[in-house]
């Protein structure tokens, strides 16, 4: 039998196969199904599994690599038994594989192309595939050494190849080799032979064409002359007649014509004709042979001169009788045993009995060496050992030596890292980024707290009292323990997170409060004080019942009577002094407070302190009574002071409100002028007089320096840095033909057409300010104040976005990278694959995706290096 391979027949059900030979490494084993190599898995060191279960020829072969020896001996090394065993086994395996290859090659060479196909050699048991591994064919032969008989393969399987005329092997007389003489080239075969159907051996070695020719049916012809004492041995196979049951299939009878002929035992009736099927392999017509008598005990049903055809020229017809029942089939199974242990377990589960119906171990109750039938709980690594069971009785006894070496099936993994992103915050009154913390801070993963932070940083967002600019820095804490030390080098550069926005718009008017105190005078017919007359005077004037501190003067000119009192807690109390009429005072009038309806004079000079013109509600007006203009000017050489109306929370975000009552096409809402010859003249119209919110009509540069920016909105879960390129996502609001606002995000691809500008900053949450795109129609209330309606959509989105601004026109800076090479002054800039960063445009044409034009040259050390470059924005 072969040493290094095994040929098996797959039944389409069995998937597990045992290896009957040893190997040095599992990689040396290959499996073929129908001559095509297929993948397989190892059940244990002595068995494999093929999925799906194969059908047809299965070849499992060992091929030991022969290019490199497994052991390299060197001088002075220790010679180990294991190394000697390994080397000896290696040599043995190589020799076995060489022997197997030589045997197969010798058989194929010696049998010849035709006989090799049908003759399968000598075997103790019937083969189930041909020597070459292909399917058996009708007419195949082999010699059964157990039965000492030549057998032929037919529709009923392997059968003895006939009686007196069948299975005859022609050999030299006495079965001994023929001794050649010097120069001999031909050896006669007295018995004759069928051309091409034989084996010739010279000195024990098989010969094939062209070294030998066996074609004339009577002689063996050698190509080269033989030498004296050469030993020649031959085997030829005679004509074979095929038998099925009691029916012998013969050739067509008659001398000249082919007939259907059947031979049956003497004395019995012919029950059927058997159609002779001649094989067309040799393209030979049957040849009459009247000298061959009918087999003993048989007679022909037709024809008088039966012919016999060679076995390899016929197919067996007819249906044979039922054969004997075969032996019970084998059941195969795989059983497993488990054990948890820090190191590989020693010892096998021992001898066990396996029930192949349930594929379970039935005995013993306790496995040896600590092994278990089921997977145990625990934290140590889990080991598994495997054994294969096979039997035709339903149970199989597995020896303790059949278990595979333990293999680690699974083990607990190591603890993973604890990771957290840590945030710190700081407010500043100025936009300069604060310095990072110094020293080392400690983050506790259990309590999610940070300690040791300094330099004004806080782990919570501080109140606005610290300044309008809110900065943030982050670090990543990672550790296998419950805490992590964060050095100053791990904190990211401080980023502007938000800044306080402008004051919000006025809320709705509250309920009317109590009226203020009033001072009225009314005539009376009497000459004494009358409470009823005073109360009636207030009511007639529309003030209703008297309030505390109301002042009423009753006078009667004809009676030379005048009296003033004030109301306090239900009583009218007398005043100490009251002047009714004109009063001329020379010199200085000193008083803490002067109340009056109209104060007229050529001028009011205040030498020291502040001057305030105000009223308790509404607007305070300064105007020329008889003219059309109200002016503020500085005609002296003193320093010019700014005019400030309010620095607090003023109703409609207005620092200065100026109205020109009589407006015209050339009238101005605001005009400022310096009277010196080199002074700057500023002139403009504010309002809707000519369709512009602001219209510059001066004779100099209208705006300077000029950079135009848009309001933008960004979702709170996204980030961007000042200078990053932004792209439009969707329009969130639109108030009129001149005002829209879009949601944006950082650019992310080269040449994005939706680019709209570069981020300046985020001013805070949208709820802290109302951009123009969310403002509706404007108007004046009854007090002359400007009112602005707010779009309803504002309240639904004001907590979803950061409000920021992005430069789109004029000059500024933009973030760029080296993805498309260095940038020279004048190069156009487009978006790149780095989020928010620009790169050099590939040509000099202004495109729909051009964002800016560089004003200076920058170079990069790598495509990912990022810098800021001065530019002119061209995209918005």
GIMOUR-V114405 format. One record per residue. RES is the residue in one letter. PHI is phi in degrees with one decimal (none if undefined). PSI is psi in whole degrees, -180 to 180 (999 if undefined). Layout:
BEGIN
[[RES PHI PSI] [RES PHI PSI]]
END
This chain:
BEGIN
[[X none 156] [X -64.4 152] [X -91.7 -30] [X -121.5 5] [X -151.8 164] [X -142.6 137] [X -105.8 125] [X -126.0 161] [X -111.1 117] [X -78.5 138] [X -103.0 7] [X 80.2 -3] [X -119.3 -45] [X -74.0 129] [X -115.6 -20] [X -98.8 133] [X -134.2 141] [X -92.2 152] [X -100.5 120] [X -86.8 8] [X -135.4 164] [X -95.0 170] [X -154.6 162] [X -87.8 -34] [X -149.5 145] [X -61.9 -25] [X -69.3 -11] [X -83.9 -2] [X -101.9 131] [X -125.2 153] [X -129.4 133] [X -123.7 140] [X -119.7 118] [X 53.4 46] [X 68.9 9] [X -113.1 127] [X -66.7 137] [X -129.8 156] [X -76.7 159] [X -154.1 168] [X -123.6 155] [X -92.0 128] [X -81.8 -45] [X -161.8 -169] [X -66.6 -15] [X -118.4 10] [X -151.5 150] [X -128.9 169] [X -131.4 135] [X -114.4 122] [X -118.8 129] [X -75.5 168] [X -57.5 128] [X -81.0 158] [X -127.4 148] [X 90.4 -160] [X -68.1 132] [X -124.0 124] [X -118.0 123] [X -112.5 121] [X -133.3 143] [X -101.6 131] [X -129.9 103] [X -80.5 125] [X -58.1 132] [X -114.7 9] [X -88.8 -24] [X -134.6 132] [X -72.5 146] [X -73.3 -16] [X -129.8 134] [X -115.3 106] [X -82.3 142] [X -135.7 155] [X -60.4 138] [X 84.6 -4] [X -83.2 161] [X -81.6 128] [X -87.1 111] [X -99.8 150] [X -60.9 -39] [X -62.5 -38] [X -66.8 -41] [X -64.7 -43] [X -61.8 -43] [X -62.4 -44] [X -67.3 -40] [X -64.3 -44] [X -63.1 -39] [X -59.4 -48] [X -63.5 -42] [X -61.5 -47] [X -62.5 -42] [X -61.7 -42] [X -65.7 -42] [X -62.1 -44] [X -66.1 -36] [X -65.4 -42] [X -61.4 -45] [X -61.4 -42] [X -66.0 -40] [X -67.1 -41] [X -61.6 -45] [X -67.0 -42] [X -65.4 -40] [X -64.8 -42] [X -65.4 -43] [X -65.4 -37] [X -72.5 -37] [X -81.1 -27] [X -80.5 -21] [X 80.9 160] [X -64.6 -37] [X -81.8 -51] [X -67.1 -33] [X -59.7 -33] [X -69.0 -35] [X -103.4 -27] [X -95.8 121] [X -100.1 11] [X 86.4 -165] [X -101.7 133] [X -145.9 152] [X -79.3 -24] [X -132.7 156] [X -61.7 134] [X -75.6 156] [X -113.0 -5] [X -140.5 162] [X -68.3 168] [X -57.2 -36] [X -82.6 3] [X 90.4 -3] [X -82.2 173] [X -67.2 146] [X -64.6 146] [X -121.5 151] [X -57.2 130] [X 101.8 -9] [X -63.8 146] [X -124.5 153] [X -157.0 161] [X -104.4 119] [X -84.6 110] [X -74.3 -22] [X -71.9 -42] [X -95.4 -7] [X 52.7 49] [X -145.4 145] [X -80.2 132] [X -120.8 150] [X -121.4 145] [X -94.8 124] [X -131.4 -166] [X -67.8 -20] [X -96.2 10] [X 95.4 -154] [X -79.7 130] [X -133.9 153] [X -58.7 139] [X -84.9 69] [X 80.0 -165] [X -118.9 -111] [X -66.1 -33] [X -98.3 0] [X -112.5 151] [X 69.7 23] [X -82.6 127] [X -106.3 122] [X -87.6 123] [X -131.8 168] [X -59.8 152] [X -53.9 133] [X 77.6 -2] [X 71.6 16] [X -108.6 153] [X -62.5 156] [X -89.8 133] [X -92.8 120] [X -82.9 162] [X -108.9 165] [X -60.5 127] [X 83.6 1] [X -65.9 135] [X -121.5 -8] [X -139.1 135] [X -124.1 120] [X -74.3 152] [X -115.8 100] [X -58.1 -36] [X -76.4 -14] [X 77.1 168] [X -157.6 162] [X -80.3 124] [X -54.9 136] [X 79.9 -8] [X -107.6 71] [X -168.1 175] [X -124.8 138] [X -125.9 130] [X -120.9 132] [X -116.1 114] [X 53.0 38] [X 88.7 -9] [X -102.3 135] [X -72.2 140] [X -110.8 145] [X -130.4 168] [X -61.2 145] [X -89.8 5] [X -66.2 -25] [X -145.0 148] [X -126.6 128] [X -128.8 72] [X -121.5 -19] [X -90.4 -3] [X 79.5 0] [X -137.0 -23] [X -134.5 155] [X -105.0 121] [X -107.7 126] [X -101.0 140] [X -68.4 -46] [X -106.4 141] [X -57.8 142] [X -77.6 161] [X -101.5 159] [X -58.7 138] [X 73.0 8] [X -62.1 141] [X -102.0 127] [X -118.6 130] [X -130.9 144] [X -140.8 157] [X -138.9 126] [X -125.2 148] [X -107.2 130] [X -80.8 179] [X -59.6 140] [X -118.1 131] [X -104.1 132] [X -96.3 133] [X -115.4 135] [X -128.4 109] [X 61.1 -126] [X -97.6 3] [X -104.9 127] [X -104.5 124] [X -89.0 118] [X -112.8 -176] [X -87.4 174] [X -66.3 140] [X -89.1 176] [X 91.4 155] [X -80.9 -32] [X -125.1 -18] [X -123.3 152] [X -83.2 140] [X -135.4 162] [X -83.9 121] [X -128.9 138] [X -132.8 141] [X -111.5 131] [X -127.9 163] [X -60.6 147] [X -60.4 143] [X 85.4 -9] [X -103.8 162] [X -86.5 146] [X -74.3 121] [X -100.7 -17] [X -161.1 154] [X -93.6 140] [X -106.9 118] [X -72.1 121] [X -73.0 128] [X -113.2 105] [X -83.6 131] [X -75.3 144] [X -95.2 12] [X -58.7 -43] [X -98.9 -4] [X 54.0 40] [X -113.0 136] [X -82.4 150] [X -59.4 144] [X -111.0 130] [X -60.0 143] [X -144.8 75] [X -65.8 -15] [X -76.7 -15] [X -85.7 118] [X -76.6 165] [X -66.3 148] [X -58.2 154] [X -58.7 133] [X 79.5 4] [X -117.3 155] [X -136.7 159] [X -94.4 146] [X -90.0 -15] [X -155.6 151] [X 78.8 160] [X -116.9 -17] [X -125.2 87] [X -65.0 150] [X -115.6 153] [X -120.5 129] [X -97.8 153] [X -64.9 148] [X -60.0 -35] [X -79.6 4] [X -107.7 0] [X -126.9 154] [X -107.1 141] [X -82.0 131] [X -109.3 179] [X 83.3 170] [X -114.3 124] [X -80.8 171] [X -73.9 170] [X -67.3 133] [X -82.6 175] [X -70.6 151] [X -63.3 139] [X -76.1 168] [X -68.7 153] [X -54.6 141] [X -71.9 166] [X -95.9 140] [X -100.6 137] [X -118.2 148] [X -156.2 165] [X -129.5 131] [X -119.3 153] [X -127.6 151] [X -133.1 146] [X -126.0 156] [X -161.8 137] [X -99.7 130] [X -162.6 149] [X -67.9 -33] [X -121.9 170] [X -60.3 131] [X -65.6 152] [X -108.9 135] [X 93.5 153] [X -98.8 172] [X -67.1 -8] [X 87.6 -173] [X -70.8 132] [X -137.6 161] [X -112.3 132] [X -115.3 129] [X -87.8 111] [X -75.2 -14] [X -69.7 -47] [X -99.7 -5] [X 54.5 47] [X -130.6 156] [X -83.3 123] [X -97.9 -24] [X -157.5 154] [X -75.4 173] [X -65.1 -35] [X -120.1 126] [X -76.7 158] [X -78.5 163] [X 58.3 26] [X 82.2 8] [X -79.2 151] [X -128.4 153] [X -70.7 -36] [X -109.3 159] [X -68.6 121] [X -82.9 159] [X -82.0 168] [X 137.7 177] [X -110.0 -13] [X -69.3 161] [X -55.5 147] [X -99.3 124] [X -108.2 151] [X -136.2 144] [X -129.1 152] [X -131.5 146] [X -140.2 150] [X -103.7 138] [X -115.2 139] [X -151.1 127] [X -165.3 156] [X -104.9 16] [X -113.8 -2] [X 96.2 -20] [X -134.6 158] [X -144.0 138] [X -95.6 120] [X -101.9 127] [X -75.1 153] [X -61.8 -18] [X -82.7 -12] [X -84.0 -11] [X -71.3 143] [X -73.7 166] [X -64.5 142] [X -59.5 139] [X -124.8 135] [X -70.4 117] [X -83.1 -42] [X -163.2 154] [X -145.4 157] [X -64.9 139] [X -79.4 166] [X -76.4 155] [X -60.0 138] [X -81.9 171] [X -72.5 142] [X -88.6 127] [X -130.4 137] [X -149.8 145] [X -94.1 125] [X -107.1 134] [X -115.6 140] [X -131.2 153] [X -132.8 155] [X -157.1 137] [X -101.1 146] [X -139.0 148] [X -77.4 -15] [X -118.1 160] [X -77.8 -6] [X -67.7 135] [X -66.4 138] [X -76.1 159] [X -70.6 149] [X -74.5 164] [X -62.1 150] [X -105.9 161] [X 76.2 -161] [X -116.3 131] [X -103.3 157] [X -122.8 128] [X -105.6 130] [X -102.5 115] [X -69.5 -30] [X -70.4 -46] [X -94.9 -9] [X 57.0 44] [X -123.2 154] [X -118.9 132] [X -123.9 157] [X 86.4 8] [X -79.8 141] [X -140.2 -161] [X 60.4 32] [X 82.5 6] [X -86.0 153] [X -136.3 151] [X -83.2 -6] [X -123.3 157] [X -69.3 119] [X -73.2 165] [X -69.6 167] [X -70.4 -9] [X -63.0 -23] [X -75.8 -11] [X 137.6 165] [X -83.0 -15] [X -101.9 120] [X -105.6 121] [X -109.4 153] [X -135.9 147] [X -136.8 151] [X -130.6 156] [X -145.9 156] [X -105.3 119] [X -92.1 129] [X -146.0 131] [X -165.4 156] [X -84.1 -14] [X -100.3 -173] [X -81.8 -10] [X -134.2 162] [X -142.2 135] [X -88.7 128] [X -111.9 107] [X -75.6 167] [X -62.7 -27] [X -70.5 -16] [X -88.3 -10] [X -78.2 135] [X -71.9 157] [X -57.1 139] [X -62.4 134] [X -119.2 142] [X -70.8 114] [X -88.0 -40] [X -166.6 166] [X -143.8 153] [X -60.1 135] [X -87.9 -179] [X -70.0 164] [X -63.0 149] [X -73.0 168] [X -74.9 164] [X -61.3 145] [X -81.8 -180] [X -66.5 152] [X -61.7 139] [X -80.7 176] [X -67.1 151] [X -62.0 135] [X -91.7 -174] [X -65.5 149] [X -70.1 162] [X -82.2 178] [X -73.6 152] [X -127.6 160] [X -133.2 110] [X -128.7 160] [X -127.5 140] [X -145.1 147] [X -81.5 157] [X -139.8 159] [X -90.8 -13] [X -97.0 -172] [X -129.9 18] [X -131.8 159] [X -67.7 139] [X -133.2 118] [X -61.8 -39] [X -65.5 -39] [X -65.5 -41] [X -63.6 -45] [X -63.9 -40] [X -66.7 -34] [X -64.5 -42] [X -64.0 -44] [X -65.0 -42] [X -65.6 -30] [X -80.2 -3] [X 91.6 14] [X -99.7 -6] [X 73.9 -149] [X -67.8 152] [X -66.2 146] [X -115.4 156] [X -53.1 138] [X 77.4 4] [X -62.6 143] [X -121.0 128] [X -128.5 134] [X -112.8 123] [X -101.9 130] [X -140.4 151] [X -138.7 105] [X -64.8 -41] [X -66.1 -31] [X -95.3 4] [X 53.6 47] [X -120.3 134] [X -153.0 129] [X -145.9 134] [X -117.3 133] [X -135.6 161] [X -121.9 153] [X -93.2 132] [X -147.6 113] [X 52.6 47] [X 91.6 2] [X -132.1 149] [X -95.0 117] [X -106.5 146] [X -76.4 144] [X -90.7 156] [X -76.5 -33] [X -147.8 147] [X -152.9 134] [X -114.3 121] [X -115.1 106] [X 122.1 -172] [X -78.0 149] [X -138.3 129] [X -108.7 122] [X -123.0 127] [X -96.7 152] [X 86.2 -145] [X -112.0 133] [X -101.5 117] [X -105.2 128] [X -157.2 149] [X -70.3 -30] [X -154.7 137] [X -122.0 118] [X -106.8 136] [X -166.8 164] [X -77.0 -52] [X -134.7 131] [X -112.8 119] [X -115.1 137] [X -170.2 167] [X -74.5 -17] [X 177.1 158] [X -122.9 117] [X -110.2 130] [X -119.5 115] [X -76.6 -44] [X -129.9 157] [X 84.3 -171] [X -97.7 155] [X -116.9 130] [X -133.8 131] [X -116.5 119] [X -153.3 169] [X -142.6 165] [X -76.7 -20] [X -149.4 163] [X 73.6 -152] [X -102.1 153] [X -104.3 125] [X -112.0 139] [X -122.1 120] [X -152.1 163] [X -88.0 125] [X -63.0 -39] [X -103.1 -5] [X -107.0 -172] [X -112.0 -2] [X -123.0 148] [X -117.1 128] [X -127.5 151] [X -125.4 122] [X -144.5 166] [X -126.6 101] [X -97.8 -4] [X -95.2 -176] [X -91.7 7] [X -72.7 171] [X -69.5 142] [X -80.8 130] [X -104.3 143] [X -72.8 150] [X -91.6 122] [X -124.7 127] [X -92.8 -48] [X -151.7 139] [X -113.5 2] [X -99.1 -153] [X -87.4 93] [X -96.1 147] [X -47.3 -54] [X -118.2 39] [X 56.1 40] [X -114.2 120] [X -80.7 -44] [X -134.2 129] [X -119.9 118] [X -125.5 132] [X -123.1 133] [X -101.0 113] [X -63.6 -50] [X -97.5 88] [X -85.8 152] [X -147.0 179] [X -62.4 -26] [X -111.5 5] [X -72.4 159] [X -125.7 137] [X -76.8 -41] [X -137.3 132] [X -142.5 127] [X -125.4 148] [X -150.9 138] [X -101.6 133] [X -82.3 -12] [X -71.2 160] [X -66.1 -27] [X -99.3 10] [X -71.5 160] [X -93.9 132] [X -99.8 122] [X -114.0 130] [X -142.2 141] [X -172.7 165] [X -116.0 126] [X -112.0 129] [X 123.7 -167] [X -100.4 23] [X -60.8 -37] [X -127.4 21] [X 92.5 -6] [X -106.5 144] [X -66.5 -38] [X -145.5 134] [X -126.4 118] [X -93.0 121] [X -127.2 25] [X -73.2 169] [X -93.9 8] [X -110.6 -156] [X -69.8 124] [X -63.2 -43] [X -135.7 145] [X -176.9 141] [X -65.7 157] [X -115.8 123] [X -142.3 122] [X -98.5 131] [X -126.2 156] [X -112.5 148] [X -68.5 139] [X -136.5 156] [X -121.1 138] [X -131.0 134] [X -57.7 146] [X -67.2 -20] [X -89.9 8] [X -115.2 162] [X -131.4 160] [X -163.5 156] [X -109.7 153] [X -54.7 131] [X 98.1 -14] [X -68.9 144] [X -77.9 133] [X -110.4 151] [X -122.4 148] [X -73.3 137] [X -107.3 -52] [X -160.0 152] [X -80.0 123] [X -92.8 -36] [X -153.6 154] [X -148.5 124] [X -101.4 -32] [X -161.0 -173] [X -65.6 -19] [X -105.4 -6] [X -135.9 118] [X -135.0 164] [X -142.9 136] [X -117.0 150] [X -79.6 136] [X -129.0 169] [X -152.7 171] [X -64.7 145] [X -62.7 155] [X -141.4 -6] [X -136.2 156] [X -66.3 143] [X 60.3 47] [X -80.1 128] [X -76.7 -19] [X -83.9 5] [X -60.3 136] [X -126.4 -7] [X 154.6 -170] [X -117.7 136] [X -63.6 134] [X -93.8 -58] [X -170.3 167] [X -105.0 130] [X -92.4 -3] [X 131.9 -172] [X -68.5 148] [X -57.2 -29] [X -65.2 -16] [X -86.9 -6] [X -156.0 159] [X -118.5 103] [X -65.0 163] [X -59.1 -31] [X -67.8 -16] [X -100.3 2] [X -97.3 138] [X -97.5 -141] [X -72.5 150] [X -106.4 155] [X -163.3 -176] [X -119.6 138] [X -87.0 -173] [X -67.8 -16] [X -94.6 3] [X 84.8 10] [X -88.3 147] [X -73.5 134] [X -120.4 144] [X -129.7 126] [X -78.7 149] [X -110.5 135] [X -64.9 144] [X -63.6 -29] [X -67.7 -19] [X -60.6 -47] [X -64.8 -26] [X -80.1 -17] [X -123.4 -3] [X -64.8 -20] [X -99.5 5] [X -97.0 -16] [X -130.9 157] [X -89.0 142] [X -99.5 127] [X -141.3 -173] [X -136.0 150] [X -135.1 128] [X -71.2 134] [X -131.6 -16] [X -137.7 161] [X 83.0 -156] [X -110.1 157] [X 173.4 -149] [X -132.8 162] [X -148.9 147] [X -81.1 130] [X -134.2 164] [X -135.2 174] [X -93.1 22] [X -60.8 -34] [X -114.3 25] [X 98.4 -180] [X -65.4 157] [X -114.1 129] [X -104.1 156] [X -57.9 130] [X 99.9 -16] [X -68.5 141] [X -77.3 153] [X -119.6 135] [X -128.2 174] [X -71.6 157] [X -123.7 -174] [X -81.7 -11] [X -84.1 125] [X -53.1 125] [X 80.4 -6] [X -106.4 142] [X -92.6 172] [X -148.9 170] [X -66.2 132] [X -73.4 148] [X -75.3 -12] [X -140.1 -177] [X -105.8 18] [X -97.4 138] [X -72.7 115] [X -108.0 171] [X -67.9 -18] [X -104.7 6] [X -70.1 133] [X -101.5 -43] [X -158.0 171] [X -121.4 126] [X -67.7 142] [X -106.9 -2] [X -148.4 166] [X -96.2 135] [X -131.6 146] [X -119.4 157] [X -128.8 146] [X -86.3 -19] [X -154.4 164] [X -64.2 -21] [X -98.7 -3] [X -67.5 139] [X -116.6 135] [X -140.4 170] [X -106.9 140] [X -130.3 140] [X -67.8 143] [X -153.6 170] [X -111.3 121] [X -75.1 138] [X -129.2 9] [X -106.8 3] [X -163.4 999]]
END
